[in-house]
């Protein structure tokens, strides 16, 4: 017979092995679930070429799509598209926002989005519903950024605070796009004081950093602060890259380099940040330019 002490030791050993395997599998699963996202701005594509868009997303192993909301398109088209995307393991986030949203009357446009989304999700089945909200509001494109940056930043912060309240009511996660250089912008107002990048990361579930550069070295460098800060506050960062033509410089986009080169650079970025829990994959901007990209 096995002694009581030996039996206890065996049980402890088995529990330790099972626990270790569970943790290991958890890490593997977490890495496997990293985002491979993209933006679809031209929503008419889900009407005119639903199967083509879905086939493309599947071929690129996309698991998250930021889909522009166009209230002129009937809800049935959204329902059909999202249902099919869900079946392919693709989460669809409602995408909207513009620089005008930080203007005096900008909140009206924000409210219109959330009113539409509330009505839509209430009348959609589980597989037809949006999985989250993704805002692309770039306050620096508003004229107020140059004429009164202090007030414009506060307006932007108010906007995001309101959006977080709206998404909480909808029980949906909120994500936003943010330029990499927000870690150089400070604020000192009723929201407190500090770096704008840090504040944004704290407010939302995930941030897509617009790290628009065409080498791994540059991308790694410009997202370092955000990755490290998000790691500290247990938030998620998705690294966004550009594939469209740009007049801002050749180092902004992978447009001239081709997809094979892009994938090689992204693999290097992935390797560099793979051990950071805040790093959660890539977002490629955007479907149309990605579709037309050189091999």
N, C-alpha and C positions, 0 to 999 in steps of 0.2 A: 504493500500500500504506500501511496505517496504521502509524506508527512504534511501536516497542516501548513508549516512554514514554507515548504517547497511549493505546495499548491498555490499559496498566496503569491509567491515569487513568480510563478508561471502566469497567474492572472494579471499581475502588474506588468509583466513583459508583453503579454498579448495586448493589453489596453494601450501601452506605450506605442507598440507597432501600429495599431489601428489608428491612433491619434495622429501619429507622424504621417501615415499615408493620407489621412484626411486632410491634413494641412498642406501636404505636397500637392495633392489633387486639386485642392482649393486654389493654390497659386497657379497651377497649370490652367485651370478653368478660367481664372480671372484674366490671365494673359490671352487666352483663346477668345475671350469676349471683348477684347479691345475694339474700339470703333474703327471702321473704314467707312468714312462718310463722304457725302458730296451734296452740293446745292443744285436744285432744279428751279431756276428762276422763270423759265418759260412754261407756265402751267398748261398752256394749250397742248403741249406734247402728250399729256395724259389723256387728252381727248382724241388727238389725231394719230398718235402712235404709241398707245399704251403698251402693247406687247413688245415693241422695239425698245422702249425705255427700260422695261423690266428685264428684258434679255441682256441689255447692256450692263445694267446694275449687277445682275447675277454673274455675268462673265468677269466683272471686275471685283467680285467678292465684297460688294458693298453691303453693309448691314445696318446702315442708318442713312436716311435721306431727309434733307431739309427741303420741304416742298412749299414753294411760294403760294400764299393764299390769294386767290382771285375770286372775289365774290360774284363776278359775272358768270363764272362757270358753275353749272348746276351741281349740287351736292352729290348726285348719283355718280358723277364721274370720279369724284374723290373717293366715294365708297367703293366703287369697283376697283380702282387702282390700289387703294390701301389694303383691301381684302386680298388681292393677288400678291401684293408686296409682303404682307404678313405671312402668307403661305410659303414665301421664299426666305423667311427669316429676316426681313428688312423692316426695321422700325421707321415710321414716317413721322417727322416732326413738322408742325405748322411753322412756316417761315414767313416773316414779314418785318417791316421796319424801314424807316428812311430818316435822313438828316432832319427833315421837317418835324419829326416827332418831338424835338426839343424846343420847338417854337411855342409861342403863346397858345395857339390852338391845336398843338400837336397831340394833346391827350385825347382829342376827339377821335383821331385816327387809331390810336391805341385801343380806345374803348370799342371801336367798331370791330377790330380784330377779335377781341375777347368775347364780345357779344355773339359774333358769328360762330366762333369756336365752341362756345357754350351750347348754342342751339344745335350745331352740327353733331357734337359728341353725344348729346342727349338723344338724338334721333338715329344714331348709328349703332350697329351691333359691335360686339367686342373686337372682332377682327377688322372692322371698318374704321375704328376710332384712331385719332392721332395719339401717338405715344408720348408727346411732349411739345414744347414750344421753343422755337429757336429765333431769337431776335437779332437782326442786323441793323443796328442803329449806330451811325457813325457821326457823332456830334461835331467833329472837326470839319465836316463838309458843310455844316450850317454856317451862315454868315456871322452868327453870333460868336463863333469860336475866335474870330479875329477882332471883332468889335468889343466883346465883353466875355472873355473866356471864363472868368470866375462864375458869372451867372449861368453860363451855358453848361458848365460842369455840374453845377448844383441842379439844374433842370434835368440833366441826363441822369443824375443819381435819383432824383425824384421819380423819373420815368421807370427806372429799373425797380425801385422799391414798390411802385404801384403794380408793375408787371408780376413781381414775386407774389404779391397779395392775390392777384388774379389767378395765377397758376396754382397757388395753394388751394384756392376755392375749387378749381377744376381737378385737383389732385393729380397734377401733371408736373414733371420736372421742367425747370427753366434753364435754357442755355443761351449764351450770347456770343457774338463775334467781337473780337477786341484786337486792335493793332498791338504789335509787340512793343511799341514805344510808349505805351501808357505807363510803363514803369519809370518814366522820366517826368510824368505829369503829377504835380502835387495838388492837394485840395485842403482848404481850411474853412469850414462852413458848418452849418447845423448837423451835418453828417459826421463831423469829427475832423481829423486831419491825418494826412499821410500820403501814400502813393495811390493814385487812382487805380492802377492795375490791381493792387492788393485789395482795395475795397470791392472792386467788381468781382474778383475771384471769391471773396467771402460771401457775396450776396446770392450767387446762383449755384446750381448743381454742377455745371460744367462750362468751361470757356474754350472757344475755338480761337486760338491765337493766329492772327493773320501774319504768319512768318514767311512772307513772300520774298524768298531768296532761292537761288538755283544751285547752291552747293550745300552739302551736309555740314561742312564746317561753319558756314554762316548761319544756317538754321539752328544748329546746336547752340551757338553763341547767343542769338537774340531771344531764345525762349528760356534760357537758363534761370533767370530770376523767377519767372512765372512758374516753371516746373518746381523749383525749390520751395517757393512760397505756398503753392497749392499742396505740396507734400506735407508742409507744416500744419496746414489747416484742414487737411483731409478732404480736399476738393480735386476735381478732375480737369485735366488739360488735354485738349486735342490740338494737334499741330496742323494748321491749315497751310496749304501751298497752292500756288497759282499755275495754271496751264494755259491761260489765254494770252493773246498778244497784249503787250503793254508799251506805252510810250514813256514810261517812267525810268526805263533803263533795262538793258539786257539781263542784268543779274536779278531781276524781280521775278521772272517767270521761267518755267521749264518749256515754254512754247517752242523755242528754237532748238532745244536739246533732244526732244523725243522722249517717249515713255520709258524705254529701256534704261536710258541714263537717269531719268527721274527715279525709277524704282531702285536703282543701285544707290543713289544718294539717300533715299528714304530708309533703305536697309541699314545704312551707316548711322543715321539718326536714331533709328529704333534700337540698334545695338548699344548706343551710348546711353539712352535713357531707359532701357528695358527694366532695370532694377528699381526705378522710381515708381512708387505706387500711384502718384498723381498723373503720370504719363499714360494716356489712354488712346493712343493711335493717331491716325491722320484723317484729315478732311481735304479732299481735292476740289478745288474751285475751277470750273464747275461742270455740270453734265455736258453742256453743248461744246465747250472747248476741249474737254477730255475726249469726247466722241471723235473730234476732228484732229486729235493729236497725232503727230508722226510716231511710227513704231519705235 
